[in-house]
Amino acid sequence: MSPRAVLVSVGAGNRYRHPDPGLIGGLERGGAAVRSTDTAGDIAVVGRPAEEDLQVVSRGSPLAEPR
């Protein structure tokens, strides 16, 4: 598997410590654009799939870690 983009939906400071840093590092070394909601806020893939004109975008701020 060789993903071009990986979107991770996870809360900041989650007790399971997801996503695993080793997995994310491996994906990035493989060339995938990795975005996670705990660091980038809202994330989405936009564009025209038939034309392979896709982009990963983020907006907003991530929620603060729970206390």
C-alpha positions as CSV (number, residue, x, y, z in Angstrom):
1,M,0.0,0.0,0.0
2,S,1.3,3.5,-0.9
3,P,-1.1,6.1,0.2
4,R,-0.7,9.7,-1.1
5,A,-2.7,11.2,1.7
6,V,-3.6,10.0,5.2
7,L,-6.2,11.8,7.3
8,V,-6.3,10.9,11.1
9,S,-9.2,11.9,13.2
10,V,-8.1,11.9,16.9
11,G,-8.6,14.1,19.9
12,A,-5.7,16.0,21.4
13,G,-4.2,14.4,24.4
14,N,-6.1,11.1,24.0
15,R,-5.2,8.5,26.7
16,Y,-4.4,5.9,24.0
17,R,-1.6,8.1,22.6
18,H,-2.9,7.6,19.0
19,P,-1.8,7.9,16.4
20,D,1.4,5.9,16.8
21,P,4.4,8.1,16.0
22,G,6.2,5.2,14.3
23,L,3.3,4.6,11.9
24,I,3.0,8.3,11.1
25,G,6.8,8.5,10.5
26,G,6.7,5.5,8.2
27,L,3.8,7.0,6.2
28,E,5.6,10.3,5.8
29,R,8.9,8.6,4.8
30,G,6.9,6.8,2.1
31,G,5.7,10.1,0.7
32,A,2.2,10.4,2.1
33,A,0.8,13.8,3.1
34,V,-0.3,13.1,6.7
35,R,-2.7,15.5,8.5
36,S,-4.2,14.9,12.0
37,T,-7.1,16.7,13.6
38,D,-5.3,17.0,16.9
39,T,-2.6,19.2,15.3
40,A,-4.3,20.6,12.2
41,G,-8.0,21.1,13.2
42,D,-10.6,20.3,10.5
43,I,-9.1,18.4,7.6
44,A,-10.5,17.3,4.2
45,V,-9.5,16.1,0.7
46,V,-10.9,18.4,-2.0
47,G,-10.7,18.4,-5.8
48,R,-11.7,16.3,-8.8
49,P,-10.7,12.6,-8.4
50,A,-11.3,11.8,-12.1
51,E,-8.6,14.4,-12.9
52,E,-6.3,13.3,-10.0
53,D,-6.4,16.9,-8.9
54,L,-6.8,16.3,-5.1
55,Q,-5.4,18.4,-2.3
56,V,-5.4,17.9,1.5
57,V,-6.6,21.0,3.3
58,S,-7.0,22.0,6.9
59,R,-8.7,24.9,8.6
60,G,-9.4,26.1,12.1
61,S,-7.6,25.3,15.3
62,P,-7.4,21.9,17.0
63,L,-9.3,21.7,20.3
64,A,-7.2,22.1,23.4
65,E,-6.2,19.0,25.3
66,P,-8.6,18.0,28.1
67,R,-7.4,18.8,31.6
